[in-house]
Amino acid sequence: MVNVVIEISKYILILLMAAYTYWNFRYFRFGEEEERRRVCRRQNGAMFALHFVAYLVLYLKTEDERVVLFYLAQVVFFAAYLGLSGIFYRHISRILVSNVCLLLCVGLIILTRLSFARAVRQFLIVAVSALVTWMLPFIMDRAWQLARIPWVYGILGLVLLAVVWVAGSNSFGAQLSLSVGGLSFQPSEFVKISFVFFVAAMFYRSTDIRQVAVTTAVAGAHVLVLAASRDLGGALLFFVTYLAMVFVATGNLLYLLTGLVGGCGACGAAYSLFSHVRVRVEAWRNPWADIDNRGYQITQSLFAIGTGGWFGMGLYQGTPYRIPVVEKDFAFAAISEELGGIFAVCLLFVCLGCFLQFVMLAGRMQAAFYRLVAFGLAVEYMVQVILTVGGVIKFIPSTGVTLPLVSYGGSSVLATFLLFGVMQGLYILKEKDEEDEEWG
């Protein structure tokens, strides 16, 4: 009987995810607020149904009562987060709130299947992150000096990255994290936000060649420190973000082409200097040549995706634990294997919907500083998604970055909550400005 439920459930989960994704893009067709709220309510209904069906299967397979309690705790959190967001922030983007909950929901489902203890830990971090970032839109609505302190963002970011370089813990060949009081966190996850604020504040002041040169030097220092720490996934993320921001701020095609050429040269240098980069590139080029060693992770990922096919094996029917570090870098492979390729593609479309919402917001902002902040964070978010999924499907070499709000990792979750909080703050500012103009 349980196997029948699992077999039926995977199709139900796909249908619910597809319905959510459809409404995610249909949202953009409506201009009236009431129509948009109706779409968001439908999305939330699909999400809660998806959440229930998945945890029903998880309970039937484990017969662990803790799974039921964990599910109920999540329901309370999602209901409170969705409800209170609309009550406290009248102008909030409800589609972004819904997407945050959907991504968290999928992440917690797959983590519960992989490791109940880690899923509980992730949920506690999610709850704390939501609480910590709750006031961020309120603060942004009242803080008018954010564009006046570029060097605070720049120097603070460099100092944090330098501390990791000197005293950070080594993980898979890279120095990524710091340990304080028994707690480990990854500073680069937070520096990527201060980095965007630094670049936006500098170009808000001026976009002449001298200012561009100074900003490029500091941005390059961020990238070099990350490269020295062997966090090359982070270095690539910072580099692409800066390149996009400098092009949008100046409109100078020469800067873009020069950056691309320099980036290609830097990639070649990284390949020559760092042995773990060469290992990852060789594993990407031909993982089958050394399937039991350096090609093991990517080949197991491809096997999992291929085994799952379009409709998936069903929860607890696959073997995602064969993939090393599956809950972090390769969560997308576990989702593809057990929930199916259609479900995984829909998940990517939800991420794309967030990116489009960010870019549309950037286009609406009149202040250059806020416009650059929104655009920079949008690029960072989407590049991180592309780097993660690209590594999982062997489109690019694995970079070790996580899938935002889905993969396991406390620093990543908190940093992503901060990113969405900043975007919500900008959205609320713009909605209030437009309302004032309408009434003025």
C-alpha positions in Angstrom: 0.0 0.0 0.0 2.8 2.4 0.9 4.5 1.8 -2.5 1.2 2.6 -4.2 1.0 5.9 -2.3 4.6 6.7 -3.2 4.0 6.0 -6.9 0.9 8.1 -7.0 2.4 10.9 -4.9 5.2 11.6 -7.3 2.7 12.6 -10.0 0.7 14.7 -7.6 3.9 16.5 -6.5 4.8 17.2 -10.1 1.3 18.5 -10.9 1.3 20.8 -7.8 4.8 22.1 -8.6 3.8 22.7 -12.3 0.7 24.6 -11.1 2.7 26.7 -8.8 5.2 27.5 -11.5 2.4 28.4 -14.0 0.9 30.9 -11.5 4.3 32.3 -10.8 4.5 33.6 -14.3 0.9 34.3 -14.7 1.3 36.8 -11.9 3.2 39.1 -14.2 0.2 39.5 -16.5 -1.9 41.2 -13.9 -1.7 44.8 -12.9 -4.5 45.0 -10.3 -3.3 44.2 -6.8 -6.4 42.1 -6.0 -5.8 39.8 -9.0 -2.2 39.4 -7.9 -3.2 38.5 -4.4 -5.6 35.9 -5.8 -2.7 34.3 -7.8 -0.5 34.3 -4.7 -3.2 32.6 -2.7 -3.5 29.9 -5.3 0.3 29.4 -5.2 0.3 29.1 -1.5 -2.5 26.5 -1.7 -0.4 24.5 -4.1 2.7 24.8 -1.9 0.9 23.7 1.3 -0.7 20.7 -0.6 2.8 19.8 -2.0 4.3 20.1 1.5 1.6 17.8 3.0 1.8 15.1 0.3 5.6 15.0 0.6 5.7 14.7 4.4 2.9 12.1 4.3 5.2 9.9 2.1 8.2 10.7 4.4 6.1 9.6 7.4 4.8 6.4 5.8 8.3 5.4 4.9 10.0 6.1 8.2 7.0 5.7 10.6 8.8 8.3 12.8 6.5 10.5 14.8 9.1 13.2 14.8 8.5 13.7 11.1 4.9 14.6 11.9 5.9 17.1 14.6 8.5 18.6 12.3 5.9 18.9 9.5 3.5 20.8 11.8 6.3 23.1 13.0 7.0 24.0 9.3 3.3 24.6 8.6 3.1 27.0 11.5 6.2 28.8 10.3 5.1 29.1 6.7 1.6 30.3 7.7 3.0 32.9 10.1 5.6 34.1 7.6 3.1 34.5 4.8 0.4 36.0 7.0 2.5 38.4 9.0 4.5 39.6 6.0 1.3 41.0 4.4 0.0 42.4 7.7 3.2 44.3 8.7 4.3 45.4 5.2 1.3 46.5 3.2 3.4 47.1 0.1 5.4 43.9 0.2 6.0 41.8 -2.9 3.8 38.8 -2.1 5.2 36.8 -5.0 8.7 37.0 -3.6 7.4 35.9 -0.1 5.6 32.9 -1.7 8.7 31.9 -3.7 10.9 32.1 -0.6 8.5 29.7 1.2 8.3 27.3 -1.8 12.1 27.1 -2.2 12.5 26.5 1.6 9.7 23.9 1.4 11.4 21.9 -1.3 14.8 22.2 0.5 13.4 20.9 3.8 11.6 18.0 2.1 14.7 16.8 0.4 16.9 17.4 3.5 14.4 15.4 5.7 14.7 12.6 3.2 18.5 12.7 3.3 19.2 13.5 7.0 16.5 14.3 9.6 19.0 15.8 12.0 20.3 18.2 9.3 16.8 19.1 8.2 15.9 20.1 11.8 19.1 22.1 12.1 18.4 23.9 8.8 14.8 24.7 9.9 16.1 26.3 13.1 18.5 28.4 11.1 15.6 29.3 8.7 13.5 30.5 11.6 16.3 32.5 13.2 17.2 34.0 9.7 13.6 35.0 9.1 13.4 36.7 12.5 16.8 38.5 12.1 15.9 39.8 8.7 12.3 40.6 9.5 13.0 44.3 10.2 15.3 44.9 7.2 12.6 46.5 4.9 11.5 48.7 7.9 15.2 49.8 8.4 15.7 50.5 4.7 12.6 52.6 4.5 14.1 54.9 7.2 17.9 54.8 6.4 18.9 57.5 4.0 22.7 57.2 4.3 23.2 53.8 2.7 24.9 55.3 -0.4 27.2 57.6 1.5 29.5 54.9 3.1 31.0 52.9 0.2 34.3 52.4 2.0 32.6 50.9 5.0 31.2 48.2 2.7 34.5 47.7 0.8 36.9 47.7 3.8 34.7 45.5 6.0 34.3 43.0 3.2 38.0 42.8 2.5 38.8 42.4 6.2 36.4 39.5 6.6 37.7 37.8 3.5 41.3 38.3 4.6 40.6 36.8 8.0 39.2 33.7 6.3 42.3 33.5 4.1 44.6 33.7 7.2 42.6 31.7 9.8 39.8 30.0 7.9 39.0 26.3 8.1 39.8 24.2 5.0 37.0 22.4 3.2 37.6 20.4 0.0 40.8 22.3 -0.8 39.4 25.8 -0.1 39.4 28.0 3.0 35.8 28.9 3.4 34.6 29.3 7.0 35.4 30.7 10.4 34.6 29.1 13.7 33.5 31.3 16.6 32.3 29.8 19.9 31.7 26.5 18.3 29.7 28.0 15.5 31.0 27.9 11.9 30.0 30.4 9.3 31.1 31.4 5.8 31.8 35.2 5.6 31.9 35.3 1.8 28.2 34.7 1.8 27.6 38.0 3.6 30.4 39.9 1.9 28.8 39.3 -1.5 25.9 41.6 -0.3 28.3 44.3 1.1 30.2 44.0 -2.2 27.2 44.9 -4.2 26.5 47.9 -1.9 30.1 49.0 -2.3 30.1 48.9 -6.1 26.6 50.6 -6.3 27.7 53.4 -3.9 30.9 54.1 -5.8 29.2 54.3 -9.2 26.4 56.4 -7.6 29.0 59.0 -6.9 30.6 59.0 -10.3 31.3 56.8 -13.4 34.3 58.6 -14.7 37.4 56.6 -15.5 39.2 57.4 -12.3 36.3 56.2 -10.2 35.9 53.1 -12.3 39.7 52.4 -11.9 39.5 52.7 -8.1 36.3 50.6 -7.8 37.9 48.0 -10.1 41.0 47.8 -7.9 39.0 47.2 -4.7 36.7 44.7 -6.5 39.8 43.0 -7.9 41.2 42.8 -4.3 38.0 40.9 -3.2 38.4 38.5 -6.1 42.1 38.0 -5.4 41.7 37.3 -1.7 39.0 34.7 -2.6 41.3 33.1 -5.1 44.1 33.0 -2.6 41.7 31.2 -0.2 41.0 28.9 -3.1 37.3 29.8 -3.0 37.1 30.0 -6.8 33.4 29.6 -7.0 33.0 32.7 -4.8 35.7 34.5 -6.8 33.8 33.8 -10.1 30.5 35.0 -8.6 32.1 38.3 -7.5 33.8 38.8 -10.8 30.7 38.2 -12.9 28.6 40.4 -10.6 31.1 43.3 -10.9 31.4 43.0 -14.6 27.6 43.2 -15.0 27.4 46.1 -12.7 30.1 48.2 -14.3 28.6 47.7 -17.7 25.1 48.7 -16.5 26.5 51.7 -14.6 28.6 53.0 -17.5 27.2 51.5 -20.6 30.8 51.2 -21.8 31.2 48.0 -24.0 35.0 48.3 -23.8 34.9 47.7 -20.0 32.8 44.6 -20.6 35.1 43.2 -23.3 38.2 44.0 -21.3 36.7 42.2 -18.3 35.8 39.2 -20.3 39.3 38.9 -21.7 40.8 39.4 -18.2 38.5 36.8 -16.8 39.5 34.2 -19.3 43.1 34.9 -18.5 42.4 34.6 -14.7 40.7 31.2 -15.3 43.7 30.0 -17.2 46.0 31.2 -14.3 43.8 29.5 -11.7 44.0 26.2 -13.7 47.8 26.4 -13.7 48.2 27.5 -10.0 45.7 25.4 -8.1 45.7 21.6 -8.1 42.1 21.2 -6.9 41.0 23.4 -9.9 42.8 21.1 -12.3 41.1 18.1 -10.6 37.7 19.6 -11.0 38.3 20.6 -14.6 39.6 17.1 -15.5 36.6 15.6 -13.7 34.3 17.8 -15.7 36.1 17.1 -19.1 36.0 13.3 -18.7 34.6 12.0 -15.4 34.4 8.5 -16.8 38.1 8.2 -17.1 38.5 8.1 -13.3 35.0 7.1 -12.2 36.1 5.7 -8.8 38.1 8.8 -7.7 37.9 12.4 -9.0 35.0 11.7 -11.4 32.9 9.9 -8.8 30.8 12.8 -7.6 29.8 14.1 -11.0 29.2 10.6 -12.4 26.9 9.7 -9.5 25.1 13.0 -10.0 24.5 12.2 -13.7 23.5 8.6 -12.8 20.9 10.0 -10.3 19.5 12.5 -12.8 19.3 9.8 -15.5 17.7 7.3 -13.2 15.1 9.7 -12.1 14.0 10.7 -15.6 11.2 13.1 -16.1 8.9 11.7 -13.4 11.4 10.7 -10.7 11.8 7.5 -8.6 9.6 8.8 -5.7 10.7 9.8 -2.3 12.9 7.2 -0.6 13.0 5.2 -3.9 16.4 6.5 -5.1 19.9 6.4 -3.8 21.0 10.1 -3.6 23.3 9.4 -0.6 25.8 7.9 -3.1 26.6 11.4 -4.2 29.3 13.0 -1.9 28.1 16.2 -0.2 24.7 15.7 -1.8 22.8 17.9 0.7 25.0 20.9 -0.1 26.5 21.2 -3.6 24.4 18.5 -5.3 20.9 18.9 -3.7 19.6 19.5 -7.2 20.7 16.0 -8.3 18.8 14.5 -5.3 15.6 16.4 -6.3 15.9 15.3 -9.9 16.3 11.7 -9.0 13.5 11.3 -6.5 11.0 14.1 -7.5 11.8 14.0 -11.3 13.2 16.2 -14.0 9.9 18.0 -14.6 9.8 19.0 -10.9 13.5 20.1 -11.0 12.9 22.2 -14.1 9.9 23.8 -12.5 12.1 24.6 -9.5 14.5 26.4 -11.8 11.7 28.4 -13.4 10.7 29.6 -9.9 14.3 30.8 -9.4 14.0 32.5 -12.8 10.8 34.1 -11.7 12.6 35.6 -8.7 15.4 36.9 -11.0 12.9 38.5 -13.3 11.2 40.2 -10.4 14.5 41.5 -9.2 15.4 42.9 -12.7 12.0 44.4 -13.2 12.4 46.1 -9.8 15.8 47.4 -10.8 14.3 48.9 -14.0 11.7 50.7 -11.9 14.0 52.3 -9.4 14.8 56.0 -10.2 17.7 56.4 -7.9 20.9 55.1 -9.5 22.2 53.6 -6.2 19.1 51.6 -5.6 18.9 50.5 -9.2 22.4 49.2 -9.1 21.9 47.4 -5.8 18.8 45.7 -7.2 20.5 44.7 -10.4 23.7 43.5 -8.7 21.8 41.3 -6.2 19.7 40.0 -9.1 22.9 39.0 -11.0 24.4 37.4 -7.9 21.3 35.4 -7.2 21.0 34.0 -10.7 24.7 33.4 -11.3 24.7 31.3 -8.1 21.8 29.2 -9.3 23.5 28.7 -12.7 26.9 27.8 -11.1 25.2 25.2 -8.8 23.0 23.6 -11.4 25.6 23.8 -14.1 28.0 21.9 -11.9 25.4 19.2 -11.1 24.5 18.5 -14.8 28.1 18.7 -16.0 27.5 21.9 -18.0 30.5 23.6 -16.2 33.0 22.3 -13.7 31.7 22.1 -10.1 32.3 25.3 -8.2 31.1 24.3 -4.7 28.4 26.9 -4.4 24.9 26.1 -3.0 21.4 26.4 -4.4 19.9 29.4 -2.5 17.3 28.4 0.1 17.3 24.7 -1.1 20.8 23.4 -0.2 22.0 22.7 3.3 24.0 25.5 4.8 23.3 28.1 7.5 25.4 30.9 6.1 23.8 30.5 2.7 20.3 30.6 4.1 20.9 33.7 6.2 22.7 35.5 3.4 19.8 34.7 1.0 17.3 35.9 3.5 19.3 39.2 3.7 19.3 39.4 -0.1 15.5 38.9 -0.3 15.1 41.3 2.6 17.0 44.1 0.8 15.0 43.5 -2.4 11.7 43.6 -0.4 12.9 46.9 1.2 13.5 48.4 -2.3 10.2 47.1 -3.5 8.4 48.7 -0.6 10.2 52.0 -1.2 9.2 52.0 -4.8 5.6 51.1 -4.1 5.3 53.9 -1.5 6.8 56.4 -3.9 4.4 55.5 -6.6 1.5 55.7 -4.2 2.6 59.2 -3.0 2.9 60.4 -6.6 -0.6 59.0 -7.3 -2.1 60.8 -4.4 0.0 63.9 -4.8 
